[in-house]
Amino acid sequence: MAPSLHISAGPDAKALQPIAVNHDDIPLEINSPHFHGRATVRIKNFTGVDPPSVTHQSDSPYFNATHRKGITWSIQLQGRFLHEVNTDDVVFGNQFDKPIKDHLPYGTSVALQFAKIVDPNLQHDLYCDTPWAFSPLVATMTHFNVQRLEKEALSEKGGTAKEEFETKGYPGFPSPQADGGKDTPAGKAGYVFDNTSALVENAARDDEGKRVLADEFSSLMDNTTFLGLSWGSSDSDDKEDTDDAEALKARKRLFGDKKKRQAIKFTPEDVWTADFDNGFIDFNTLSLSLPYGGLQFDLKRYWDGQPVRYVCKNQKTGDIYFVVQFTIEDLDA
């Protein structure tokens, strides 16, 4: 039997609410003193727990696209930080409350080597009393899109995240479920597409109406790198919009440099949309498969009862932006 999962999210670990898995149409709203946004989770062949009055959906159209082939789960997030912060200080990853060193399987060191190949910015300590593994948000997300809104438009709304979603220019929440998948500033056909150029572009466009690199960032990158950040965006009609791999590569190159991350900031006007996904975990069997060396782990054998918690926080101040938590309700439901 497949394990029964309960997925929840919120502004911190003490204020979690259940997420309607595979329901992009009802993402969970998140309000914290430091972040306003929304989140959804997709799991292929989901057999877990649903919030009250939510119809169970075992799958999502999300997994049908050729550019999501092999993906088995996804956390999609959208929102804005309420205070200016540099992109190096905002990290995303796992945090545990209790030690896990006695439950780590043989081969963990090899798995961590693979993780560093996938995400060279990953930092971790799995052997301390409160194990953790974090990486800069802007570098670790599989797909990442930023749209900069007008300050005046946001100030007119204010209040809660839900009210801000109605702000002029606020990007729609990408969903292949909605009307077959609408194009939004944050993505194409219901999927998040990479475009982080807003973080480094000039507020004003050039004489031809094109986006240009802000002078303050000219020492960090050339114009080719800047233009590459928006590959696959709505401004790139001459390119295939089903593949944003080049923009992803440009983002990884730029934000893989710590000094450059420290020089580039998220402002309260920056609405970012991200998709964190992979095909390494099968939630029906609770198994982990790594292409590196063909390693496979039966995670049920090593589960110690703790939830798996994804945390986004400011690594300098400790402020928590949001939490997404995976809890096993029944190992053999």
N, C-alpha and C positions, 0 to 999 in steps of 0.2 A: 504493500500500500504506500501511496505517496504521502509525505508529511504534510500536515496542515499548517499553513503559514498565516500569521497575522501581521499586516503591514500598517505602520502608523507614521505620522509626521507631526511636527509642530515647532514652535520657537525654541524649545529646549526639551531635554529628556523627561522633565516632570510635567509637561503640558502637551502630551501627544494625543492625537485623534486618529481614528481609523481612516485609511485611504481606500477608496473604491478602486481596486485593482482592475486594469483593463477598461476603465471608464474615463477616457480622456475628456469626456463632456462634463464631468464634475470633478475637476481637480480640487485638491484641498487648499483652502486659503490659509496663509501663514502670516501672522502679525507679531512682530517682536519689536523691542526698543531699537533694534539695529537693522531690521530687514522687513520689507513688505513683499510678499510674493505668493506663488502657488506651486503645487507639486502633484505629479501623478506617477504611478508605477505600473509597468506592464510586465507580465510574466507569462511565458509561453506554457500552455496547458496548466493553468493555475487551478489548484484544488483547495485553496485556503479559505480564510474567513472573510466575509463581507460585512460592511457596516449595516445597521438595521435599515430595512426597506430598500436595499440596493439589490437589483437582480444580478445573480452570479454570471460572470462572463469568463469562460475558461481560456479565451484567446483574444487576440487583438489584430485588426488589419495591419497594424504597424509591422508585424513580422513577415508580411507578404512581399514587401518591396525588395527588389534585387539588391539595392544598396544597404539592406539590413539582413541579407542572407546569412544564416548561421547564428544570428543573435537570439539569445534565449531570455533576456530580461533587460529592462530599461528603467532608469529613474529620470524623468524629465522635470526640469525646474525652470521657473521664470520669476524675475523680480528685480528689486533694486536695493542697494545698501543706502541707508538713510544718512550716512555720514561719509565724507570723502575718505578713501583708504587706498594705499598703493596696492598694486596687484600681487606683490610678493607676500603681503601680510595675510591675505585671504587664502586659507587652505581648506581642503576638503579631504576626508578620509575616514578611517575607522578608529573608534575609541572604545576601549573596554573598561569595565569597572573593577574587574578582578583579574589576577594573573591567569595566563593561559599556557605558560611555558611547559607545564606537565601534560598538556593535551595536544601539543603540536606534533604532527606526524613526522615520521622519518622522511627526509626529502624536503623539509621546509626550506633549508638553505638554498636548494636548487630552485624551488618555487620563487623565492625572493630574488634570485638572480634573474629569473624570467620577468618578474615584476619590474625590475630596474631597466630591463630592455624595453618593455612596453612604456614605462614612465621613468625616464632618467632622473626626474626631479623628486622622486619618492624618497622620503625619510621615514625611518621606523625604529621602534624598539619593542619587540614582541616578548622580551624576557623580563621586563620590569613589572612592578606590582599593578600598574594600570596601563597595559599595553596599548600602543597606538601606531598608526601608519598614516601619514599625511603628505599631501602634495599641493602645490599652488593650484587653486581652483581653475584659473584661466589656462593652465598648461595641461591639467590632467583630464579635463572633460573631453569626451569623444567628439562632440560637436558643440560649438560655442558661438553665439551670435549676440552682438551688442547694438542697441539702437539708442541714440541720445535724444531725449525729449527736450522741449522748451521748458525752462524753469518756471515761467509764468503759468504754463498749462498745468503743471503739477501743483503749484501753490493754490490754484483755483479749486482743485479737488480736495487735497489734504485728507485727513481722517484715516480710514482703513485701506487695506490693500484692495478690497473689492471696489471701493470708490475710485481708486487710482486706475483700475483696469478700464474705466470708462474715459480716461484722459485722452484728449486728442493726440493721435500719433502713437498711442500705446499699442505695441504689436499684439496680434491675436495669439492665443495659445495653440501652437501647431498640433493638429490632430488628423490622422488619416481616417478617423471615424466620422468627422464632421463633413457632410455633403461630399464625400469622396476625397476629402483633403483639400482645403483651401490654401492658396498662396497667401502668405503674410510677410511683413518685413523681416520676420524671424525665421522664415523657412519657405520651402516649396512643397506643394502637394501634401501638406500636413506633416512634414518632417523638418527638424531643425537643420539649417544649413549654416556653415561657418561664415562669419563675417565679423571681424573684430576691428575693422578700420576706424570705427567711430571713436575708439579710445585715443587715437593719435592724429585724427584729421583736423584740419582748420575749420572753424565754425562757418566761415564764408567759403563759397566755391569760387573757382576761377572764372575768367571771362566767358568760357564756353559752358559754364554750369557744371563742370566736373569737380569731383572731390579732390582735395589736395592735402598733402602732408603738412601738419602744423610745424612751423619753424623750430619750435622748442624740441622737436623730436628728430630733427634732420641729422643730428650726430649719432643717433641710435640706429638708423636704417636709411637705405636709399629709396628712391621713389618706386623702384621695381618691387621691393619688399612690401611697401605700403599698398600698392595696387594688388599684390598677391593676396593680401589679407581678406579682400572682398571677392575673391574668385568664387563663382557660384551664387553670388548675391543677386538681388533683383536689378542691380545696375549692370549686370553682366549678361545681357541678352544674347550675345554672340557665342556664349559657351554653353555646353551641355549642363542643364540644371539638375541632372540626376546624380551628379557626382561632385562633391565639394572637396575632394582629396587634396587638391593643390592649395586651397585656402587653409586646410587643416595643417599641411606641412609648413606653410608660411607662419602660421600661429605658433606651432611647436618650436620653430627655429627662433622666432623673436622672443617668446615668453619662456623659452628654455634657458635664457640668460638671466641670472639673478639680478645683476645690475640694471638691466633693462626693465625688468619687472618692478624694481624699486623706483624707477623714474616715471613709470606710467601708472595713472590712478583711475580708479572707479570714482565717478562723481554721483551724487544723489539723482542726477538726471539720466544716468545710464541704466536702461532696462536690459538685462541680459537674459538670454534663454539658452538653456543647456540640456544636452542629452548625454547621460552617462550609461553606456551599455556595453555588453560583451556577450560572448557565447561560451564562456569557460565553465559556467555553473549550470547544472541541470537541477532545477528545484523539485522535480518529480522523484529523482533518486538521491538528491542531496549529494551530488558528486561533482568534483572539480577535475576538469581535463585540461592539461596544458600541452600545446603543440611542441613546446621546447622539451625534447627528449621523450615525448609521448607519455609523460607522467599523468597518472590518475589517482585521485584521492577519494575515498569513501568518507565524506564529511560526517556522516552519522556516527561513525566510530569515535570521532574526536570531539563531538559536541559536549560542552560542559554545562549546558543549561542557560548560558548567557545569550541575550539577544545580540544580533549583529547590528551595530549602530553606525550610520553614516552621519558625520558631523561636519558642518561648515562653520568655521570660526576665524577670529582674528588671532593669529599666532603671537602677536605682540601684546595685545591687551587681554586676551582670553575671552573676549565677548563672543557669545554664541549667536550665529545668524539663524540657523535652522538645523533640525535633526530629522533623519529618515531612519526608521527602525524596522528590522526584520526579526520577528519572534516566532519560534516554533511552538505552536499550541499543542500539537500531538505528533510525535515522531512517526507513528504508524497509524494515521487516521483511516 
